[in-house]
Amino acid sequence: MKKNLIRISLVVLATIVLNGCSKTENLNADIVGLGGDTWEKGPIDEWLNTNYTNPYNIQVKYKWDRSELGEINKNVIPIKEDLVIPVMDIIKKTWIVPYVAVKGENFMKKYCQKQFYLAGSPSYNSNGTITLGTAESGRKIVLLDLNTFDPENKPAVKQILHTMHHEFAHILHQNIAFSPDYQRITPSDYTATWFNIFRGAYNQDPALDKVMYEADFWGKGYITPYSRSNKDDDFVEMVATLLEGGEAYFDNVINNLFLYEGAFIKRNANGVYEPNTAAREKLLKKKSIVIAYLKDSWGINLKDLQLKTQAAIEAAGPTPNFIELLGPGNPYSSITVNPQKLKNLSQSFLTAYNTSSNGLQQNVGYYIDNISLLFPTANKMTLRINFMDPTAALGPGYNGDFDFTLTEEDGVIELKYANPQPAAGTTYGNARVIEKQVASLLNYFHNQQFTVRWVEDIVPQSKSIFGGLVKVSSPSSYVFGTL
């Protein structure tokens, strides 16, 4: 029941040689874990007793003890003691508290693991993977690689939370089995070599490698590469992803499943994508079985638990306002808008987009594939219209870039179409070809004020997945995209 989450290459096994011991050193002192299990209890132990042992009868061990690791041939180092409380505090807030909120304390007292063992480094495996967590018969969980933990690093928080939900879902299905219909959805694609599914394993072209990588699990109806290891881990990975990743993450996976020819999505002469219907149906069927299982077997409403889990993740490390993260030198410098990959775009934006695409195809013979809003400098936004020739529908297409001047105040930006535009013949030459045909799209942004923000009220649980612009004069008019 090991959870191997990250594949790495093992290049060197380091041997540490300790020498130079002084003759006066006491080499007979007991080591904690080797006969020296007694130490003076301190603030860490008091905190663990208050938050784990007393309310939930959970023992948390953090002193070095090789016997707790099972595989005594593995070299694993202890957790740094100043990380014990931050790690266990995050686990309590983002795993225990949401479950208690929907099922009560008695549920967690009865079913949660009764012992945690914390280790600082990962456990390296012979197949090139590392183990981040293990569970033993629903009684004990070992969490590894904790010395890299930063409570302000949301991916690190979500990684630990994913492990916790994965292992706890094992406890649930070991007490009450899930429907055998689950494993019948993708019966032939489970593999013991799931760890060979990783970026860089497929092709030297990064774009093609990404397509082939995603096709090897999402494209086959699995939510993660590890899901392909066996039916039980497939099931618990679905549970863990729905809770840790959230609804918007799962929906975004579904909405981006298409059939490909090489690195490009299959499409018709009008640019309509061909969806990977089989993969979408498989993942949605698996999700429906998870929903029914939690409801019928445990009385848990997945959406309720999901909302509480996502709220706990956000509370543990609040995400800055989107405008603070957008622009040169910031985490995000662009917003990609593709209506075929997004749901819930405003009708006013879609009208401008489709009018421009239709006009372009009727007059120039091209159609719009997607647009990007680029923020290359502090006072500039570039509208990049990626248009394509239907006679070369699987090619990379062309770009038409339009500059907008940008002023910002209190989270509001005002856009104006730059005048004059860069001269034809520069990198903006393509824009001169299509300028008249895309007037409706240009006018959507020109002389308009927008609030730059997250769009969780439009797409719940989508923070850090989608960011958008909402018109100040008409809040029902907005555009958002992937970051």
C-alpha positions as CSV (number, residue, x, y, z in Angstrom):
1,M,0.0,0.0,0.0
2,K,2.9,2.3,-0.6
3,K,2.4,5.6,-2.2
4,N,5.2,6.3,-4.7
5,L,4.5,9.8,-6.1
6,I,7.7,11.1,-7.7
7,R,9.9,9.3,-10.1
8,I,13.6,10.4,-10.1
9,S,16.8,9.0,-11.4
10,L,19.2,7.5,-8.9
11,V,22.7,8.5,-10.1
12,V,24.9,8.2,-7.0
13,L,24.6,6.3,-3.7
14,A,26.6,8.4,-1.2
15,T,28.4,6.6,1.6
16,I,29.0,8.8,4.7
17,V,32.2,7.8,6.6
18,L,32.4,9.0,10.2
19,N,35.9,9.1,11.6
20,G,38.1,11.1,14.0
21,C,36.2,10.1,17.2
22,S,38.0,11.3,20.3
23,K,39.0,8.6,22.7
24,T,37.2,10.5,25.5
25,E,33.8,10.4,23.7
26,N,31.1,8.2,25.3
27,L,30.1,5.7,22.6
28,N,27.8,3.8,25.0
29,A,25.0,6.4,25.2
30,D,21.6,5.2,24.2
31,I,20.2,6.5,21.0
32,V,16.5,7.2,20.7
33,G,15.0,4.3,18.8
34,L,17.8,1.9,19.8
35,G,17.2,1.5,23.5
36,G,17.0,5.2,24.2
37,D,13.2,5.7,23.9
38,T,12.9,7.9,26.9
39,W,13.5,11.7,26.6
40,E,12.4,14.7,28.5
41,K,9.0,15.7,27.1
42,G,8.9,19.3,25.8
43,P,6.6,21.7,23.9
44,I,6.4,19.5,20.8
45,D,5.1,16.5,22.8
46,E,2.6,18.7,24.7
47,W,1.3,20.1,21.5
48,L,0.9,16.6,20.0
49,N,-0.9,15.3,23.1
50,T,-3.3,18.3,23.0
51,N,-4.0,18.1,19.3
52,Y,-3.7,14.3,18.5
53,T,-3.3,11.9,21.4
54,N,-6.0,13.2,23.8
55,P,-8.7,14.0,21.2
56,Y,-8.1,11.2,18.7
57,N,-5.9,8.6,20.5
58,I,-3.3,9.1,17.8
59,Q,0.4,8.7,18.7
60,V,2.9,10.8,16.7
61,K,6.5,9.6,16.7
62,Y,9.2,11.9,15.4
63,K,12.4,10.6,17.1
64,W,14.6,8.4,15.0
65,D,13.5,4.8,15.1
66,R,14.6,2.6,12.2
67,S,12.2,-0.2,13.2
68,E,9.2,2.0,12.3
69,L,10.3,2.1,8.7
70,G,9.7,-1.5,7.9
71,E,12.5,-1.8,5.3
72,I,15.6,-1.6,7.5
73,N,17.9,-1.5,4.5
74,K,16.7,2.0,3.6
75,N,18.6,5.1,4.7
76,V,16.1,7.6,6.0
77,I,16.9,10.5,8.2
78,P,14.8,12.0,11.0
79,I,12.5,15.0,10.6
80,K,13.8,18.3,11.8
81,E,12.1,18.9,15.1
82,D,11.1,22.5,14.3
83,L,9.0,21.0,11.4
84,V,7.0,18.5,13.5
85,I,4.3,21.0,14.7
86,P,3.9,22.8,11.3
87,V,3.5,19.4,9.5
88,M,1.0,18.0,12.0
89,D,-0.9,21.3,12.2
90,I,-1.4,21.4,8.5
91,I,-2.5,17.7,8.5
92,K,-5.0,18.4,11.3
93,K,-6.4,21.5,9.6
94,T,-6.7,20.2,6.1
95,W,-7.5,16.5,6.7
96,I,-8.9,15.9,10.2
97,V,-11.0,19.0,10.6
98,P,-12.9,18.8,7.3
99,Y,-13.8,15.1,8.0
100,V,-14.8,16.0,11.6
101,A,-17.0,18.8,10.2
102,V,-18.9,16.4,7.9
103,K,-18.8,13.1,10.1
104,G,-18.0,14.1,13.6
105,E,-15.1,13.4,16.0
106,N,-16.2,9.8,16.7
107,F,-15.8,8.9,13.1
108,M,-12.2,10.0,13.0
109,K,-11.5,8.4,16.4
110,K,-12.7,5.1,15.1
111,Y,-11.2,5.0,11.6
112,C,-8.2,7.2,11.4
113,Q,-4.7,5.8,11.8
114,K,-3.6,5.4,15.4
115,Q,0.1,6.1,14.9
116,F,2.1,8.5,12.7
117,Y,5.8,8.2,12.2
118,L,7.5,11.2,10.6
119,A,10.8,11.0,8.7
120,G,12.8,13.8,7.1
121,S,14.0,12.2,3.8
122,P,12.2,10.1,1.2
123,S,12.7,6.4,0.9
124,Y,14.5,5.6,-2.4
125,N,13.4,2.5,-4.3
126,S,15.3,0.3,-6.7
127,N,12.9,1.1,-9.6
128,G,13.8,4.8,-9.6
129,T,10.8,6.0,-7.5
130,I,10.7,7.5,-4.1
131,T,8.2,6.7,-1.4
132,L,6.5,9.7,0.3
133,G,4.1,7.7,2.5
134,T,3.1,4.2,3.6
135,A,0.3,2.8,5.6
136,E,0.1,-0.5,7.5
137,S,-3.3,-2.2,7.8
138,G,-5.0,1.1,8.6
139,R,-3.3,1.5,11.9
140,K,-0.1,3.3,11.1
141,I,1.1,5.9,8.5
142,V,4.6,6.8,7.8
143,L,5.2,10.2,6.2
144,L,8.6,10.8,4.6
145,D,10.5,13.6,2.8
146,L,9.3,16.1,5.4
147,N,12.5,18.1,5.8
148,T,11.7,20.0,2.6
149,F,8.3,21.1,4.0
150,D,7.4,24.8,3.9
151,P,3.9,25.6,5.4
152,E,3.7,28.6,3.0
153,N,4.3,26.4,0.0
154,K,0.9,25.4,-1.2
155,P,2.1,22.6,-3.5
156,A,3.9,21.1,-0.5
157,V,0.8,21.4,1.6
158,K,-1.3,19.7,-1.1
159,Q,1.3,17.0,-1.6
160,I,1.0,15.9,2.1
161,L,-2.8,16.3,2.0
162,H,-3.0,14.1,-1.1
163,T,-1.0,11.4,0.7
164,M,-3.3,11.6,3.7
165,H,-6.5,11.4,1.7
166,H,-5.0,8.5,-0.4
167,E,-4.1,6.5,2.7
168,F,-7.3,7.3,4.6
169,A,-9.4,6.2,1.5
170,H,-7.6,2.8,1.7
171,I,-8.9,2.5,5.3
172,L,-12.4,3.2,4.1
173,H,-12.5,0.7,1.3
174,Q,-10.8,-1.9,3.5
175,N,-13.7,-1.6,5.9
176,I,-16.4,-1.4,3.2
177,A,-15.5,-2.5,-0.3
178,F,-16.2,-0.3,-3.3
179,S,-18.2,-1.6,-6.2
180,P,-16.4,-4.1,-8.5
181,D,-17.9,-2.0,-11.4
182,Y,-15.0,0.5,-10.7
183,Q,-12.3,-1.8,-11.9
184,R,-14.4,-2.8,-15.0
185,I,-14.1,0.7,-16.4
186,T,-10.4,0.4,-17.3
187,P,-9.7,-3.4,-16.8
188,S,-6.8,-3.8,-19.1
189,D,-4.5,-0.8,-18.5
190,Y,-3.2,-1.4,-15.0
191,T,0.5,-1.9,-15.0
192,A,3.2,-2.6,-12.4
193,T,5.5,-0.2,-14.4
194,W,3.3,2.9,-13.8
195,F,6.5,4.7,-12.6
196,N,7.7,4.9,-16.3
197,I,5.0,7.5,-16.9
198,F,6.8,10.8,-16.4
199,R,7.6,13.9,-18.4
200,G,10.6,13.5,-20.6
201,A,10.1,9.8,-21.1
202,Y,8.4,10.0,-24.5
203,N,9.9,12.5,-26.9
204,Q,12.6,15.2,-27.2
205,D,10.0,17.7,-28.4
206,P,8.5,19.1,-25.2
207,A,5.1,19.7,-26.7
208,L,4.8,16.2,-28.1
209,D,6.2,14.7,-24.9
210,K,3.5,16.5,-22.9
211,V,0.8,15.2,-25.2
212,M,2.1,11.6,-25.0
213,Y,2.6,11.8,-21.3
214,E,-0.9,12.9,-20.6
215,A,-2.3,10.4,-23.0
216,D,-0.7,7.6,-21.0
217,F,-2.9,8.1,-18.0
218,W,-5.6,10.9,-18.5
219,G,-6.1,9.6,-22.1
220,K,-6.7,6.1,-20.8
221,G,-9.1,7.1,-18.1
222,Y,-6.8,7.4,-15.0
223,I,-6.5,10.5,-12.9
224,T,-2.8,10.1,-12.1
225,P,0.0,7.9,-13.3
226,Y,-0.1,6.1,-10.0
227,S,-3.7,5.2,-10.6
228,R,-2.5,2.8,-13.2
229,S,-0.7,0.6,-10.6
230,N,-3.8,-1.4,-9.5
231,K,-7.6,-1.0,-8.9
232,D,-7.3,-0.1,-5.2
233,D,-4.8,2.7,-5.8
234,D,-6.8,3.8,-8.8
235,F,-9.8,4.3,-6.5
236,V,-8.1,6.1,-3.7
237,E,-6.2,8.3,-6.1
238,M,-9.5,9.4,-7.5
239,V,-10.7,10.2,-4.0
240,A,-7.5,12.0,-3.1
241,T,-7.5,14.1,-6.3
242,L,-11.1,15.2,-6.0
243,L,-10.5,16.4,-2.4
244,E,-7.0,17.8,-2.6
245,G,-7.2,19.1,-6.2
246,G,-10.8,20.2,-6.0
247,E,-13.7,20.2,-8.5
248,A,-12.2,22.8,-10.9
249,Y,-9.0,20.8,-11.2
250,F,-10.9,17.7,-12.1
251,D,-13.2,19.5,-14.5
252,N,-10.2,21.1,-16.2
253,V,-8.8,17.7,-16.8
254,I,-12.0,16.5,-18.4
255,N,-12.4,19.6,-20.6
256,N,-8.9,19.2,-21.9
257,L,-9.2,15.6,-23.1
258,F,-9.0,15.7,-26.9
259,L,-7.7,13.4,-29.7
260,Y,-4.3,14.3,-31.2
261,E,-2.4,13.8,-34.3
262,G,1.2,14.3,-33.2
263,A,1.4,17.4,-31.0
264,F,-1.8,19.0,-32.4
265,I,-5.4,18.4,-31.6
266,K,-7.6,16.8,-34.3
267,R,-10.1,19.4,-35.7
268,N,-12.3,20.0,-38.6
269,A,-12.1,22.7,-41.3
270,N,-14.0,25.1,-38.9
271,G,-11.5,24.5,-36.1
272,V,-13.8,22.3,-34.0
273,Y,-11.8,20.0,-31.8
274,E,-12.4,16.2,-31.6
275,P,-12.9,15.3,-27.9
276,N,-11.5,12.1,-26.4
277,T,-15.0,10.9,-25.5
278,A,-13.9,7.5,-24.3
279,A,-11.4,8.9,-21.7
280,R,-13.9,11.5,-20.5
281,E,-16.6,8.9,-20.0
282,K,-14.2,6.6,-18.0
283,L,-13.1,9.4,-15.6
284,L,-16.6,10.6,-15.1
285,K,-17.8,7.1,-14.4
286,K,-15.1,6.6,-11.8
287,K,-16.0,9.9,-10.2
288,S,-19.7,8.9,-10.1
289,I,-18.8,5.6,-8.3
290,V,-16.7,7.5,-5.8
291,I,-19.6,9.9,-5.1
292,A,-22.0,7.0,-4.7
293,Y,-19.6,5.0,-2.5
294,L,-18.9,7.8,0.0
295,K,-22.6,8.6,0.2
296,D,-24.1,5.1,0.4
297,S,-21.3,3.5,2.5
298,W,-20.3,6.3,4.8
299,G,-22.9,9.0,4.6
300,I,-20.4,11.5,3.2
301,N,-21.4,14.1,0.7
302,L,-18.3,14.5,-1.6
303,K,-19.1,18.0,-2.5
304,D,-19.5,19.1,1.1
305,L,-16.2,17.4,2.1
306,Q,-14.5,18.9,-1.0
307,L,-15.6,22.4,-0.2
308,K,-14.5,22.1,3.4
309,T,-11.1,20.6,2.3
310,Q,-10.5,23.3,-0.3
311,A,-11.4,26.1,2.2
312,A,-9.0,24.6,4.7
313,I,-6.2,24.5,2.2
314,E,-6.8,28.2,1.3
315,A,-7.0,29.2,5.0
316,A,-3.8,27.4,5.8
317,G,-2.0,29.5,3.2
318,P,-4.1,32.3,1.6
319,T,-3.4,32.9,-2.1
320,P,-2.5,36.6,-2.9
321,N,-4.8,38.6,-5.1
322,F,-4.4,37.7,-8.7
323,I,-3.3,41.2,-9.8
324,E,-0.4,40.9,-7.4
325,L,0.8,37.8,-9.2
326,L,0.4,39.0,-12.8
327,G,3.0,40.7,-14.9
328,P,6.8,40.7,-15.5
329,G,8.8,39.1,-12.8
330,N,5.7,37.6,-11.2
331,P,4.4,34.0,-11.3
332,Y,2.0,34.7,-14.1
333,S,2.6,36.7,-17.2
334,S,-0.2,35.5,-19.5
335,I,-3.8,34.3,-19.6
336,T,-4.7,31.8,-22.3
337,V,-8.3,31.8,-23.4
338,N,-9.6,28.9,-25.5
339,P,-13.4,28.6,-25.5
340,Q,-13.2,25.0,-26.5
341,K,-11.3,24.2,-23.3
342,L,-13.2,26.4,-20.9
343,K,-16.8,26.5,-19.6
344,N,-18.7,29.5,-18.3
345,L,-17.1,32.3,-20.3
346,S,-19.4,35.3,-20.5
347,Q,-21.8,35.5,-23.4
348,S,-20.6,39.0,-24.3
349,F,-17.0,37.9,-24.6
350,L,-18.0,34.8,-26.6
351,T,-20.1,36.9,-29.0
352,A,-17.1,39.2,-29.6
353,Y,-14.8,36.1,-30.0
354,N,-17.0,34.2,-32.4
355,T,-17.9,37.3,-34.5
356,S,-14.2,37.9,-35.0
357,S,-13.5,34.3,-35.8
358,N,-16.3,34.1,-38.3
359,G,-15.4,37.4,-39.9
360,L,-11.8,36.2,-40.2
361,Q,-12.7,33.0,-41.8
362,Q,-15.2,34.6,-44.3
363,N,-12.8,37.3,-45.4
364,V,-9.3,36.0,-45.0
365,G,-9.8,32.2,-44.8
366,Y,-8.5,31.8,-41.3
367,Y,-10.2,31.1,-37.9
368,I,-9.3,31.9,-34.4
369,D,-7.9,29.0,-32.4
370,N,-7.4,30.8,-29.1
371,I,-6.2,34.1,-27.7
372,S,-3.6,35.0,-25.1
373,L,-3.5,38.1,-22.9
374,L,0.2,38.9,-22.4
375,F,1.6,41.2,-19.8
376,P,5.2,41.8,-21.0
377,T,5.9,45.1,-19.1
378,A,4.3,47.0,-16.3
379,N,2.1,49.1,-18.5
380,K,1.3,47.0,-21.5
381,M,-1.0,44.2,-22.4
382,T,-0.7,42.4,-25.7
383,L,-3.7,40.6,-27.2
384,R,-2.3,37.7,-29.1
385,I,-4.8,36.2,-31.5
386,N,-3.7,32.7,-32.6
387,F,-5.3,32.1,-35.9
388,M,-5.0,29.1,-38.2
389,D,-5.4,28.2,-41.9
390,P,-8.0,25.4,-42.2
391,T,-6.1,23.9,-45.0
392,A,-3.3,23.3,-42.5
393,A,-5.5,22.6,-39.6
394,L,-2.9,20.5,-37.7
395,G,-0.1,23.1,-38.1
396,P,0.9,25.7,-35.5
397,G,-1.0,28.5,-37.2
398,Y,-0.1,32.2,-37.1
399,N,0.0,34.9,-34.5
400,G,-1.7,38.3,-34.7
401,D,-0.5,40.6,-31.9
402,F,-2.3,43.8,-30.8
403,D,-0.9,46.2,-28.3
404,F,-3.0,47.9,-25.6
405,T,-1.8,50.6,-23.3
406,L,-2.6,49.8,-19.7
407,T,-3.2,52.0,-16.6
408,E,-3.7,50.4,-13.2
409,E,-5.3,51.7,-10.0
410,D,-6.6,49.8,-7.0
411,G,-6.8,46.5,-8.8
412,V,-8.5,48.0,-11.9
413,I,-6.9,48.2,-15.3
414,E,-8.0,50.5,-18.1
415,L,-7.1,49.3,-21.6
416,K,-6.7,51.4,-24.7
417,Y,-5.7,50.2,-28.1
418,A,-2.3,51.6,-28.8
419,N,-2.1,54.3,-31.5
420,P,0.0,54.2,-33.6
421,Q,0.5,50.4,-33.7
422,P,3.9,48.9,-34.6
423,A,4.5,49.2,-38.3
424,A,3.7,46.4,-40.7
425,G,6.8,44.3,-41.5
426,T,7.8,43.9,-37.8
427,T,6.8,40.9,-35.7
428,Y,3.3,42.5,-35.7
429,G,2.9,42.3,-39.4
430,N,0.3,39.5,-39.2
431,A,-1.9,41.8,-37.1
432,R,-2.3,44.2,-40.1
433,V,-3.7,41.3,-42.1
434,I,-6.6,40.6,-39.7
435,E,-7.2,43.9,-37.9
436,K,-10.5,44.8,-39.6
437,Q,-11.9,41.3,-39.2
438,V,-11.3,41.1,-35.5
439,A,-12.7,44.5,-34.7
440,S,-15.4,43.1,-32.3
441,L,-12.7,41.4,-30.2
442,L,-10.5,44.6,-30.1
443,N,-13.5,46.6,-29.1
444,Y,-14.2,44.2,-26.2
445,F,-11.0,45.4,-24.6
446,H,-10.6,49.0,-26.0
447,N,-11.5,51.9,-23.7
448,Q,-12.7,49.4,-21.0
449,Q,-11.9,49.1,-17.4
450,F,-11.5,45.6,-15.9
451,T,-11.0,44.2,-12.4
452,V,-8.2,41.7,-12.5
453,R,-9.0,38.9,-10.1
454,W,-9.6,35.3,-9.4
455,V,-12.9,33.9,-10.7
456,E,-13.9,31.6,-7.9
457,D,-17.4,33.0,-7.9
458,I,-17.7,32.0,-11.6
459,V,-15.7,28.7,-11.4
460,P,-15.6,27.5,-7.8
461,Q,-12.3,26.1,-6.4
462,S,-10.4,27.5,-9.4
463,K,-7.9,29.8,-7.7
464,S,-4.4,29.3,-9.2
465,I,-6.0,27.5,-12.2
466,F,-7.9,30.4,-13.8
467,G,-7.5,34.1,-13.6
468,G,-9.6,36.7,-15.3
469,L,-10.7,40.2,-16.2
470,V,-14.2,41.4,-15.2
471,K,-15.6,44.6,-16.7
472,V,-16.2,47.3,-14.2
473,S,-19.2,48.7,-16.1
474,S,-20.8,45.3,-16.5
475,P,-19.8,42.6,-14.0
476,S,-21.7,39.9,-16.1
477,S,-19.1,40.5,-18.9
478,Y,-15.9,38.8,-18.2
479,V,-13.1,36.7,-19.7
480,F,-10.8,34.2,-17.9
481,G,-8.3,31.6,-18.9
482,T,-5.6,29.2,-17.8
483,L,-2.4,30.5,-16.3
